[in-house]
Amino acid sequence: MTDTPDQDIPQFARSGINLASGGLGARGLYATDEFFAPLERMLADTDPVFIADKYDDNGKWMDGWETRRRRGEGHDHAVITLAAPGRITGFDVDTRHFTGNYAPAVRIEAAWTEDLTDATEWVEVLPLKPLGPNAHHFFSCRSPEVWHHLRLHIYPDGGVARLRVFGMPELRPELKGANIDLAAALNGGRVLAVSDAHYGDPQRLLFPGRGANMGDGWETRRRRAPGHDWAIIALGARGTIDSLTVDTAHFKGNFPDRCSFQVADLPQYGDALTDALVTQSMFWKPLLAEQPLSADHIHEFRDEVEKHGPVTHVRFNIQPDGGVSRVRINGLVA
């Protein structure tokens, strides 16, 4: 959330998973118009950029979704499929770099159905709201239902740089008692706190697949003081952990020397991670003693993992610093 002071970012944007993330699998299904910029750019995980001298055949290149100037009645809209069905807590309609061409107002509807048809019932989850130029616009969502698709209306036309839809994926009932990646973002796992995130995005640790490059993961700055770096992960479901994976894909001269894991069962806390709880995490129960890591490699740990009952939170320690592409925390849903 660059360009916005931390104190102005609502809690739903701090702890929610972006269900409209292209990297997690969200995709644009339809747009009334994409003349200046395609819908898929609006779902990109990176922050929008402005390149002053970049043009294409239709005019100024813009990093987002932008429609042509409407000369008749009506307004533009787009339909997207969320990365996973989930409960939405809030939105960020981001118009950064759109100044004289931003959409002046927005409204959002949602649908649950797996397959959209002309008969699909759409429910308003965000009433008409004004937008301004070149800014984040955070709106809370008070609809408790589980949704699968969104219809974004802009009035009457213009551009949106990014749409973030924060919430929590709905864990399917059949996964109760199944062995899954308890920390996967698509299962509701999220990184709540890190010691440092100078490079990359800590949330990418929990994304599907392997990292595309060295920027697709979590990397800390070079540590010049005693200590080590860490990340605290809230599992998507309370569960019993039986194996771990640490992938250092693309990290070759900057991978951590060692790693370890600790766990705690704190169902009463959820995402309420206070400073005291972060400090207390140093004393959580050991899950994996320090293990050596190597460059650009998938490290699998099973026999080394200590046995515990169900847990909700994991502390991932790296010694002393460096970069990791992905972490998998596999176990049985409690």
C-alpha positions as CSV (number, residue, x, y, z in Angstrom):
1,M,0.0,0.0,0.0
2,T,2.6,2.6,-1.0
3,D,1.7,6.3,-1.1
4,T,-0.7,5.9,1.9
5,P,0.4,6.5,5.5
6,D,0.1,3.4,7.6
7,Q,-2.4,5.0,10.0
8,D,-4.7,5.7,7.1
9,I,-4.9,2.0,5.9
10,P,-8.0,0.3,7.4
11,Q,-7.6,-3.0,9.2
12,F,-9.4,-4.9,6.5
13,A,-6.6,-3.9,4.0
14,R,-3.9,-4.8,6.5
15,S,-5.0,-8.3,7.3
16,G,-7.4,-9.3,4.5
17,I,-6.4,-11.3,1.4
18,N,-6.8,-9.6,-1.9
19,L,-9.4,-11.9,-3.6
20,A,-9.0,-9.9,-6.8
21,S,-5.3,-10.7,-7.1
22,G,-4.3,-11.8,-10.6
23,G,-1.4,-13.7,-9.0
24,L,-3.9,-15.8,-6.9
25,G,-6.0,-16.5,-10.0
26,A,-8.6,-13.7,-10.2
27,R,-9.4,-12.9,-13.8
28,G,-11.5,-10.5,-15.9
29,L,-14.4,-12.0,-17.7
30,Y,-15.9,-9.1,-19.5
31,A,-15.7,-5.3,-19.9
32,T,-18.0,-3.0,-21.9
33,D,-14.9,-1.2,-23.2
34,E,-11.1,-1.6,-22.9
35,F,-10.0,0.9,-25.5
36,F,-7.2,2.6,-23.6
37,A,-6.1,-0.1,-21.2
38,P,-7.2,-3.8,-20.7
39,L,-9.2,-5.0,-17.7
40,E,-6.5,-7.6,-16.7
41,R,-4.1,-4.7,-15.7
42,M,-6.5,-3.7,-13.0
43,L,-6.0,-7.0,-11.3
44,A,-2.2,-6.9,-11.3
45,D,-0.5,-7.4,-7.9
46,T,2.2,-4.8,-8.5
47,D,1.6,-1.1,-7.7
48,P,0.6,0.9,-10.7
49,V,3.3,2.9,-12.5
50,F,3.3,5.9,-14.8
51,I,5.7,6.0,-17.8
52,A,5.6,9.6,-19.1
53,D,6.7,8.9,-22.7
54,K,5.0,5.5,-23.3
55,Y,2.2,5.4,-25.9
56,D,0.5,2.7,-27.9
57,D,-1.7,2.6,-31.0
58,N,-4.7,3.9,-29.1
59,G,-3.0,6.7,-27.2
60,K,-1.3,7.1,-23.8
61,W,-0.4,3.8,-22.1
62,M,-1.9,3.6,-18.7
63,D,-1.4,0.9,-16.0
64,G,-4.9,-0.1,-15.2
65,W,-8.3,-0.5,-16.9
66,E,-9.4,2.5,-18.9
67,T,-12.4,3.0,-21.3
68,R,-12.8,5.5,-24.1
69,R,-14.7,8.7,-23.5
70,R,-18.4,7.9,-23.5
71,R,-20.5,10.1,-25.9
72,G,-23.9,8.6,-25.2
73,E,-26.1,7.5,-22.3
74,G,-25.1,4.7,-19.9
75,H,-21.9,3.8,-18.2
76,D,-19.1,1.2,-18.3
77,H,-18.8,-1.9,-16.2
78,A,-16.6,-5.0,-15.9
79,V,-17.1,-8.5,-14.5
80,I,-14.4,-10.4,-12.7
81,T,-14.1,-13.8,-11.1
82,L,-12.5,-13.8,-7.7
83,A,-9.4,-15.9,-7.0
84,A,-11.5,-18.0,-4.6
85,P,-15.0,-17.7,-3.3
86,G,-14.9,-15.7,-0.1
87,R,-16.4,-13.2,2.4
88,I,-15.5,-9.6,1.5
89,T,-14.5,-7.1,4.2
90,G,-13.6,-4.1,2.0
91,F,-12.3,-2.6,-1.2
92,D,-9.6,-0.4,-2.4
93,V,-10.5,1.4,-5.7
94,D,-7.1,2.8,-6.6
95,T,-7.0,5.7,-9.2
96,R,-3.2,6.4,-8.9
97,H,-1.8,8.1,-12.0
98,F,-5.3,8.6,-13.4
99,T,-5.7,12.4,-13.1
100,G,-7.8,13.9,-15.9
101,N,-9.1,10.4,-16.9
102,Y,-10.2,8.7,-13.7
103,A,-13.6,7.3,-13.1
104,P,-15.7,9.8,-11.1
105,A,-17.8,7.2,-9.3
106,V,-18.0,3.5,-8.6
107,R,-20.6,0.9,-7.6
108,I,-20.0,-2.8,-7.0
109,E,-22.3,-5.8,-7.2
110,A,-21.6,-9.5,-6.4
111,A,-22.9,-12.9,-7.3
112,W,-22.3,-16.3,-5.8
113,T,-23.2,-18.6,-8.6
114,E,-20.4,-20.7,-10.2
115,D,-21.6,-20.1,-13.7
116,L,-22.8,-16.7,-14.8
117,T,-25.8,-16.4,-17.1
118,D,-28.2,-13.7,-18.1
119,A,-30.4,-14.8,-15.3
120,T,-27.7,-14.4,-12.6
121,E,-28.9,-12.4,-9.6
122,W,-26.5,-9.6,-8.7
123,V,-26.5,-8.0,-5.2
124,E,-25.2,-4.6,-4.5
125,V,-22.3,-4.8,-2.0
126,L,-21.0,-1.3,-2.4
127,P,-23.5,1.6,-3.2
128,L,-22.5,4.4,-5.5
129,K,-19.4,6.2,-4.1
130,P,-17.5,9.2,-5.5
131,L,-13.9,8.8,-6.6
132,G,-11.1,11.3,-6.9
133,P,-7.9,11.4,-9.0
134,N,-4.6,9.7,-8.2
135,A,-5.6,8.2,-4.9
136,H,-6.5,5.1,-2.9
137,H,-10.2,4.9,-2.0
138,F,-11.0,2.5,0.8
139,F,-14.6,1.3,1.3
140,S,-15.8,-1.3,3.8
141,C,-18.2,-4.0,2.8
142,R,-20.9,-5.0,5.2
143,S,-22.3,-8.0,3.2
144,P,-21.6,-11.2,5.2
145,E,-22.4,-13.6,2.3
146,V,-19.8,-15.6,0.3
147,W,-19.3,-14.3,-3.2
148,H,-17.6,-15.7,-6.3
149,H,-17.9,-12.9,-8.9
150,L,-18.0,-9.1,-8.9
151,R,-19.5,-6.5,-11.3
152,L,-17.7,-3.2,-11.1
153,H,-19.6,-0.2,-12.4
154,I,-17.8,3.1,-13.2
155,Y,-19.8,6.2,-13.9
156,P,-19.8,7.2,-16.7
157,D,-16.4,6.1,-18.0
158,G,-12.6,6.5,-17.3
159,G,-9.9,4.6,-15.6
160,V,-9.2,2.6,-12.5
161,A,-5.5,1.6,-11.8
162,R,-6.1,-1.3,-9.4
163,L,-9.1,-3.0,-7.7
164,R,-8.3,-4.7,-4.4
165,V,-11.0,-6.8,-2.9
166,F,-10.0,-7.7,0.7
167,G,-11.5,-10.6,2.5
168,M,-11.1,-14.3,3.5
169,P,-11.5,-17.3,1.2
170,E,-14.2,-19.7,2.3
171,L,-12.6,-23.0,3.3
172,R,-14.6,-25.7,1.6
173,P,-16.5,-28.0,4.1
174,E,-15.0,-31.2,2.5
175,L,-11.5,-30.0,3.6
176,K,-12.4,-30.6,7.2
177,G,-9.9,-33.3,8.3
178,A,-8.1,-33.2,5.0
179,N,-4.3,-32.7,4.6
180,I,-3.8,-29.3,2.9
181,D,-1.4,-26.3,2.9
182,L,-2.7,-24.6,6.0
183,A,-0.9,-21.4,5.1
184,A,-1.8,-21.1,1.5
185,A,-3.3,-17.7,0.7
186,L,-6.1,-19.5,-1.2
187,N,-6.9,-21.4,2.0
188,G,-7.0,-18.2,4.0
189,G,-3.3,-18.0,5.2
190,R,-1.8,-14.6,5.6
191,V,1.4,-12.9,6.8
192,L,0.5,-10.7,9.8
193,A,3.9,-9.2,10.6
194,V,7.6,-9.3,9.5
195,S,10.8,-8.0,11.0
196,D,11.7,-6.4,7.6
197,A,10.3,-6.3,4.1
198,H,12.7,-4.1,2.2
199,Y,12.3,-6.1,-1.0
200,G,9.4,-8.0,-2.4
201,D,6.1,-8.7,-0.7
202,P,5.9,-11.0,2.4
203,Q,2.4,-12.1,1.3
204,R,3.9,-13.7,-1.8
205,L,5.4,-16.4,0.5
206,L,1.9,-18.0,0.6
207,F,1.0,-17.7,-3.1
208,P,0.6,-20.8,-5.4
209,G,3.3,-22.0,-7.7
210,R,7.0,-21.1,-7.6
211,G,8.2,-17.5,-7.7
212,A,8.6,-16.0,-11.2
213,N,11.7,-14.1,-10.3
214,M,13.7,-12.8,-7.4
215,G,11.1,-10.1,-6.8
216,D,8.4,-12.7,-6.4
217,G,8.9,-13.5,-2.7
218,W,10.0,-12.0,0.6
219,E,13.5,-10.6,1.0
220,T,14.9,-8.5,3.8
221,R,17.7,-6.0,3.7
222,R,21.3,-7.1,4.6
223,R,21.4,-7.3,8.4
224,R,24.1,-5.1,10.0
225,A,23.2,-5.8,13.6
226,P,22.8,-8.8,15.8
227,G,19.7,-10.9,15.5
228,H,17.7,-12.4,12.6
229,D,14.6,-11.8,10.5
230,W,11.2,-13.4,10.9
231,A,7.6,-13.5,9.7
232,I,4.5,-14.4,11.6
233,I,1.8,-16.3,9.7
234,A,-1.8,-16.8,10.6
235,L,-3.0,-20.2,9.2
236,G,-6.1,-20.3,7.1
237,A,-7.4,-23.1,9.3
238,R,-6.5,-24.4,12.7
239,G,-4.6,-27.6,12.1
240,T,-1.9,-30.2,13.0
241,I,1.3,-29.6,11.0
242,D,3.1,-32.6,9.6
243,S,5.5,-31.2,7.0
244,L,7.1,-28.0,5.7
245,T,8.5,-26.6,2.5
246,V,10.9,-23.7,2.1
247,D,11.5,-22.7,-1.5
248,T,14.4,-20.3,-2.3
249,A,13.7,-20.1,-6.0
250,H,15.8,-17.4,-7.7
251,F,17.6,-16.5,-4.5
252,K,21.2,-17.4,-5.2
253,G,23.6,-15.0,-3.6
254,N,21.1,-13.8,-1.0
255,F,19.3,-16.8,0.4
256,P,19.2,-17.3,4.2
257,D,21.8,-19.4,5.7
258,R,19.3,-21.3,8.0
259,C,15.7,-21.4,8.9
260,S,13.5,-22.6,11.8
261,F,9.8,-22.6,12.7
262,Q,7.8,-22.0,15.9
263,V,4.1,-22.5,16.6
264,A,1.3,-21.3,18.9
265,D,-2.4,-22.2,19.3
266,L,-4.1,-18.8,19.7
267,P,-7.6,-19.0,18.2
268,Q,-8.8,-16.1,20.3
269,Y,-6.4,-13.7,18.6
270,G,-6.9,-14.2,14.9
271,D,-5.4,-11.2,13.1
272,A,-5.2,-9.0,16.3
273,L,-1.4,-9.1,16.5
274,T,-0.3,-6.7,19.2
275,D,3.3,-5.7,19.9
276,A,3.2,-7.9,23.0
277,L,2.2,-10.9,21.0
278,V,5.0,-10.3,18.5
279,T,7.4,-10.2,21.4
280,Q,5.9,-13.3,22.9
281,S,6.3,-15.2,19.6
282,M,10.0,-15.6,20.4
283,F,9.0,-18.1,23.0
284,W,6.5,-20.1,21.0
285,K,6.9,-23.9,20.9
286,P,9.6,-25.1,18.4
287,L,8.3,-26.8,15.3
288,L,11.5,-27.2,13.3
289,A,14.9,-26.7,14.7
290,E,17.4,-24.7,12.6
291,Q,18.0,-26.3,9.3
292,P,20.6,-25.2,6.6
293,L,19.2,-23.7,3.4
294,S,20.8,-23.6,-0.1
295,A,20.4,-21.4,-3.2
296,D,17.5,-21.7,-5.6
297,H,16.2,-24.9,-4.1
298,I,13.0,-26.6,-2.7
299,H,13.7,-27.8,0.9
300,E,11.3,-30.4,2.2
301,F,11.1,-31.2,5.9
302,R,8.9,-34.0,7.4
303,D,10.9,-36.2,9.8
304,E,12.5,-33.1,11.4
305,V,9.1,-31.6,12.2
306,E,8.2,-31.8,15.9
307,K,4.7,-33.2,16.7
308,H,2.1,-30.8,18.3
309,G,-1.6,-30.6,18.5
310,P,-3.7,-28.1,16.5
311,V,-2.2,-24.6,16.1
312,T,-3.3,-21.4,14.5
313,H,-0.1,-19.3,14.2
314,V,3.4,-19.9,12.9
315,R,6.6,-18.0,13.3
316,F,9.1,-18.5,10.4
317,N,12.7,-17.5,11.3
318,I,15.5,-16.9,8.8
319,Q,19.1,-16.7,9.9
320,P,20.4,-14.0,9.6
321,D,18.6,-12.4,6.7
322,G,17.9,-12.9,3.0
323,G,15.1,-14.0,0.6
324,V,12.6,-16.8,0.4
325,S,10.2,-17.4,-2.5
326,R,7.5,-19.7,-1.0
327,V,6.6,-21.4,2.3
328,R,4.2,-24.4,2.6
329,I,2.9,-25.5,5.9
330,N,1.1,-28.8,5.4
331,G,-1.2,-30.5,7.8
332,L,-4.6,-31.8,8.8
333,V,-7.5,-29.3,9.3
334,A,-8.6,-29.6,12.9
